[in-house]
Amino acid sequence: MIDKDGKFEYSNTVSVNNTTTTSTAVAVYPNPATSYSFVKHPVVTGNETIGVYNNNGMMLAQVKASGNQTRLDVSSFAKGTYHVVFSSSTDRQVCKLVVN
């Protein structure tokens, strides 16, 4: 970018390394769901949680993750699309969930 006085300055170059692999990626099934859904996630090592959010960003449910998959009860959710968020101290992954 050139200023009005004709001087210019280069921006710093930033690289991004996405280390998520298919073996640690979060998946939700069955999807669409009617009464329950499972969240497959990396093996739990601490205080990992799974949150379910509506399209307005409001948290509707939060459960402590266990093992490498956690069951979500979605029977009380209205039909629609939701965001399932797996959170750990070093990672945050989001999947969409459709409830019929």
C-alpha positions, 0 to 999 in steps of 0.5 A, a space after each residue: 500500500 502506498 501512502 499519500 506521501 509516496 512511501 510504502 511498507 510491506 506487511 508481515 507474512 503470516 503462515 497458518 498450519 492446520 494440524 487437524 487430521 481425519 483421525 482426530 477430527 470431530 464427527 456427529 452421527 446419526 446426522 440428521 438426528 431425531 432423539 440422540 446423536 453421538 459425537 466422535 472426538 479425540 480420546 479425552 485426556 482432561 476437561 474436554 466438553 461438548 456444547 450445542 449452540 443454536 444459530 444465534 450462538 446461544 448454548 443449549 446444552 453442554 456435556 463433559 466429553 468421555 472416551 472417544 465418543 459422547 452421546 447427546 440427547 437432542 430429543 428436546 431440541 426443536 427441528 433445525 440446524 445446530 452447531 456442536 463444539 468440541 472444546 479442549 484446552 488446546 483445540 476447538 472443533 465445530 460440526 453442524 447437526 441437523 435435528 428432524 
